Amino acid sequence: MRSTDKKTDFLTYDLKPNVSLKIPETVLPNSKEKSIHFVGLGGIGMSGIARIFSELNYKISGSDIKDSPTLFSMSERGATVFVGHHYNNVDEAGLLVVSSAIKQDNPEIIAAKDKNIPIVHRAQMLSLLTSGKIPNQNKSQVSIGVTGTHGKTTTSGVIGWLFEHSRLNPTIVVGGQMPTLNTNSKLGSGQYFIAELDESDGTIVLYSPDITVITNLELDHSDHYQGGMEQLLETFTTYINNLPEDSTVILNLDSEGNRQLLERLPNKNSKILTYSIEEDSPQYKLAKFKATEIKTEGFSSSFKVLYDNEPFGDVSIIIPGMHNVSNALAAIAVGIEA
């Protein structure tokens, strides 16, 4: 972690896998006169988090290098939007939110340091949301986090769709536009908070959801994981070992990386549930949730679900590919566990 001065010591550039730096809810501006300022507001991850805070009645501002429909949408919601990164953009800010992509010589970061404005990582803000500690949030909130190298956005979107159409009115923050909701995030009045959790920069260790889905683990983002697969597995081992004892991890056994992770967790606190769609594989018989009689044709697929080796139901989906059969099975597993 790179520290700034004593009053802005939340900055988490170069986060190491064994660092889990939570931020207190008191870091949020408590006055309508000060905004939460998002550097890179036009990004899919930043805008989703900013929209939730906006719907929680926080004053929002933000900037991006160029104009976009996302910036326009945030402006329509009442956010103060700037095109371009400039020193004076943060004059009314009480908190600056950045991502790992924002460089330390960004003029808004320099301004925040000069003006003693706290600087936090966007993962810290999402972690704070998933904790249920924000004023006006549902205090009985159950958080569901979806992570892994591939399939996070689709799987979290399908879970969001499933809970939304089950009339549970969840809060959702995902890294892509959900076609049925025409947004990447929404604040719901129900108890479930569904979020896509990014693993690319090691900030996955900041989260502690009640239910976690790990779709798969493969070496990617080697700019951060310079130690290769070993560093990735260490990061996820730290993540799982830091989860509360009553949490659940739903893990795809068809991923070699996931199986390697499982071998590292002999003394895990969390309940581990597994799923598989590969009927000819050794791990298939070990999985709690299975897909069988899979049929794919064009953009559609169908399969039967086995739960503890007993028939549970028939499923049809209109998203193509075997990988989406796996993603759908993960969503079903979450629904059953929740």
KELOMI-716594 format. One record per residue (C-alpha): residue in one letter; x, y, z negated. Coordinates in steps of 0.02 Angstrom, whole numbers, padded with zeros to 5 digits, always signed. Each point is the difference from the previous one (the first is absolute). Last residue first. Layout:
aXYZ/...
END
This chain:
a-01502-00900+00012/e+00084-00170+00027/i-00129-00052+00130/g+00014+00166+00093/v+00188-00004-00005/a+00002-00177+00071/i-00118+00056+00138/a+00118+00144+00044/a+00147-00121+00006/l-00101-00114+00116/a-00033+00149+00113/n+00186+00037+00010/s+00039-00181+00042/v-00132-00004+00137/n+00076+00166+00053/h+00169-00083+00025/m-00085-00132+00106/g-00047+00132+00127/p-00144+00114+00047/i-00115+00110-00104/i-00185-00042+00017/i-00017-00113-00152/s-00109-00151-00038/v+00007-00090-00167/d-00082-00159-00066/g-00014-00038-00185/f+00072-00077-00158/p+00039-00181+00042/e+00100-00077-00144/n+00190-00019+00003/d+00019+00124-00145/y-00086+00125+00114/l-00010-00058+00181/v-00055+00129+00127/k-00063-00045+00172/f+00059+00088+00155/s-00053+00115+00141/s+00095+00116+00115/s-00046+00135+00124/f+00096+00116+00114/g+00027-00129+00136/e-00037-00173-00072/t+00072-00064-00162/k-00063-00153-00096/i+00063-00050-00172/e-00071-00162-00069/t+00083+00039-00167/a+00049+00154-00100/k+00067-00032-00174/f-00009+00083-00171/k+00082-00086-00149/a+00155-00048+00100/l+00103-00155-00040/k-00068-00105+00145/y+00054+00134+00124/q+00179+00011-00065/p+00060-00153+00094/s-00059+00072+00168/d-00121-00081+00122/e-00152+00099-00059/e+00084+00170+00018/i-00136+00119-00065/s+00066+00025-00176/y-00046+00086-00164/t+00078+00013-00172/l-00053+00059-00173/i+00131+00056-00127/k-00058+00056-00173/s+00120+00130-00064/n+00128-00014-00139/k+00129-00093+00104/n+00125-00114-00086/p+00046-00111+00148/l-00009+00146+00122/r+00150-00014+00116/e-00069-00151+00094/l-00155+00103+00043/l+00108+00129+00087/q+00077-00132+00112/r-00175-00059+00043/n-00050+00178+00041/g+00150+00019+00115/e-00046-00161+00090/s-00175+00070+00030/d-00137-00131+00019/l-00025+00002-00189/n-00089+00168+00008/l-00009+00067-00177/i-00143+00064-00107/v+00077+00074-00158/t-00114+00022-00151/s+00018+00115-00151/d-00038-00046-00181/e+00183+00000-00053/p+00030+00174+00067/l+00117+00015+00151/n+00184+00038-00029/n+00058-00176+00046/i-00094+00014+00164/y+00086+00161+00053/t+00172-00055-00059/t-00015-00161+00101/f-00061+00106+00147/t+00157+00108-00005/e+00116-00148-00025/l-00079-00087+00150/l+00031+00154+00109/q+00178+00014-00065/e+00037-00181+00042/m-00078+00019+00172/g+00130+00127+00049/g+00108+00102-00119/q-00026+00151+00112/y-00183-00005-00044/h-00028+00187+00023/d+00063+00024+00178/s-00039-00184+00025/h-00184+00043+00012/d-00045-00181+00039/l+00051-00169-00070/e-00155-00108-00013/l-00126-00019-00140/n-00181-00047+00030/t-00179+00051-00044/i+00030+00038-00183/v-00170+00039-00077/t-00002+00077-00174/i-00143+00005-00125/d+00001+00105-00160/p+00119+00125+00079/s+00166+00050-00081/y+00093+00111+00124/l+00168+00089-00010/v+00099-00154+00054/i-00072+00018+00177/t+00107+00157+00013/g+00138-00103+00080/d+00003+00101+00161/s-00097-00113+00119/e-00113-00085-00127/d-00153+00108+00028/l-00154-00039-00104/e-00167+00003+00091/a-00135+00045-00124/i-00170-00062-00060/f-00075+00081-00156/y-00151-00096-00066/q-00115+00068-00137/g-00129+00083+00110/s-00026+00187+00029/g+00103+00003+00158/l+00134+00121+00059/k+00045-00033+00181/s+00160-00031+00097/n+00065-00034+00176/t-00158+00063+00084/n-00128-00045+00133/l-00092-00117-00122/t-00032-00143+00122/p+00158+00040+00098/m+00117+00001-00150/q+00139+00122+00044/g+00169-00058-00059/g+00115-00010-00152/v-00136-00040-00126/v-00079+00090-00149/i-00172-00064-00053/t-00114+00042-00147/p-00135-00132-00008/n-00189+00022+00024/l-00047-00176-00060/r-00138-00014+00128/s+00066-00168+00066/h+00029+00094+00161/e+00127+00111-00087/f+00084-00149-00086/l+00023-00095+00163/w+00052+00156+00097/g+00131+00044-00131/i+00065-00179+00001/v+00008+00006+00190/g+00093+00166-00007/s+00123-00067-00130/t+00033-00150+00112/t+00019+00101+00159/t+00114+00130-00078/k+00110-00125-00091/g+00020-00122+00145/h+00189-00005+00007/t+00142+00019-00125/g-00102-00025-00156/t-00121+00100-00108/v-00183+00012-00045/g-00051+00074-00167/i-00167-00024-00089/s-00038+00110-00150/v-00146-00030-00119/q-00066+00163-00072/s-00092-00004-00166/k+00047+00184-00027/n-00084+00052+00162/q+00095+00158+00049/n-00059+00175-00049/p+00170+00042-00080/i+00142-00107+00070/k+00055-00147-00107/g-00068-00139+00110/s+00172-00078+00025/t-00030-00013+00188/l+00000+00189+00013/l+00163+00018-00097/s+00080-00131+00111/l-00059+00097+00153/m+00083+00156-00070/q+00160-00094-00041/a+00002-00073+00175/r-00012+00177+00070/h+00164+00041-00086/v+00002+00142-00125/i+00070+00177-00008/p-00035+00113-00148/i+00001+00188+00042/n+00148+00091-00080/k-00009+00145+00125/d+00174-00031+00071/k-00027-00188+00001/a-00168+00020+00087/a+00078+00119+00127/i+00137-00125+00044/i-00132-00136+00019/e-00101+00115+00112/p+00153+00043+00104/n+00036-00184+00037/d+00184-00027-00040/q-00041-00154-00105/k-00074-00089+00149/i-00180-00058+00003/a-00017-00179+00064/s+00000-00073-00176/s-00164+00090-00030/v-00036+00166-00084/v-00128+00074-00120/l+00029+00174-00074/l-00092+00057-00155/g-00067+00168-00061/a-00005+00077+00173/e-00054+00179+00039/d+00168+00058+00069/v+00034-00169+00080/n-00014+00053+00182/n+00125+00141-00031/y+00153-00106+00038/h-00066-00063+00166/h-00042-00169+00077/g-00101+00016+00159/v-00188+00010+00026/f-00075+00050-00167/v-00165-00059-00073/t-00096+00065-00151/a-00123-00141-00036/g-00187+00034+00003/r-00066-00160+00075/e+00001+00080+00173/s+00185+00032-00025/m+00027-00184-00038/s-00088-00047+00163/f+00104+00126+00098/l+00159-00072-00076/t-00056-00175+00050/p-00046+00058+00176/s+00180+00058+00019/d+00111+00155-00008/k+00188-00021-00006/i+00140-00013-00129/d-00121-00029-00141/s-00059+00098-00149/g-00109-00017-00152/s-00122+00077-00121/i-00129-00077-00115/k-00101+00067-00147/y-00060-00146-00104/n-00185-00041-00001/l+00011-00190-00012/e-00051+00001+00184/s+00158+00101+00036/f+00102-00126-00099/i-00071-00139+00108/r+00034+00098+00161/a+00180+00034-00052/i+00031-00187-00022/g-00064-00041+00174/s+00087+00150+00077/m+00170-00052-00068/g-00008-00178+00064/i-00063+00041+00175/g+00120+00144+00022/g-00071+00173+00035/l+00036+00058-00178/g+00188-00014+00029/v+00046+00096-00157/f-00154-00014-00111/h-00034+00146-00117/i-00108-00028-00153/s-00072+00173-00025/k+00004+00131-00136/e-00139+00126-00036/k-00126-00138-00035/s+00100-00032-00157/n+00047-00166-00077/p+00140-00037+00124/l+00045-00184-00012/v+00156-00041-00102/t-00115-00039-00147/e-00050-00161+00086/p+00169-00067-00054/i+00121-00065+00133/k+00059-00178+00010/l+00181-00039+00045/s+00027-00185+00033/v+00184-00022+00042/n+00066-00176+00033/p-00018+00008+00189/k+00096+00165+00010/l-00086+00161+00055/d+00110+00099+00118/y-00107+00155-00019/t-00109-00001-00154/l-00027+00180-00056/f-00085-00001-00170/d+00134+00102-00089/t-00074+00168+00043/k+00006+00081-00172/k+00171-00067-00052/d+00085+00048+00162/t+00008-00116+00152/s+00029-00187-00012/r+00038-00117+00144/m-00061-00176-00039/
END
